[in-house]
Amino acid sequence: MSSNKLQYRKMTTEELVVLSQQNDLKALEELIRREQKNVFATFSYLAKKRENIADLTQEALLRVAKNINSLKNPKLFKSWLNQIVTNLFYDELRKTSRKPDIISMDEEPDDSGFSLKSIIPDKKCKPPEKCISSELEQIIKNAILNLPEQFRVAIVLRELQGLSYDEIAEATNSSVGTVKSRISRARLKLQDGLKSYI
């Protein structure tokens, strides 16, 4: 690997964004390379049709490359990227013209303490656990994919992307209260659906 490439690999995301905005194509390339798996993983938890995941990922990364200059604050890159992902996901839903599930926002958020992170298997596990963990991961993924869209988006952005309630509210054009309620109810539904595995 050339020392030039190595230099970019050592940079923070924020540094790469700043350079990308100054038309540094190598920085943009590294930024895209770094985010590729993450965006693909996010769509794999959001999109029900497997054949759409690669297309959506490609489109999201293309939008990042095209619109990087419109990002005013490089510190907010992650939030901005997730907004692109969320918008693409909703566009895809509209295309398939399926009505989103109607959900009530009356229920209060819970404090169940349920966390997806605690049950999503560690990728570094050894072979004997590997089969169990990939099986469990598939079960969790299916449980998430069976949630109503709004719940799915909120829980994926919170648990897998680590966004704050404010960032999720911005990415989904919702209020923080609505986001908290959706996440709370998604956790309860997942807890219920995964009872026999946890």
Secondary structure, DSSP 8 states (H G I E B T S, - for coil): --HHHHHHHTS-HHHHHHHHHTT-HHHHHHHHHHHHHHHHHHHHHH-S-HHHHHHHHHHHHHHHHHHGGG-S-GGGHHHHHHHHHHHHHHHHHHHTT---------S--------HHHHS--TT--HHHHHHHHHHHHHHHHHHHTS-HHHHHHHIIIIIT---HHHHHHHHT--HHHHHHHHHHHHHHHHHHTTTT-
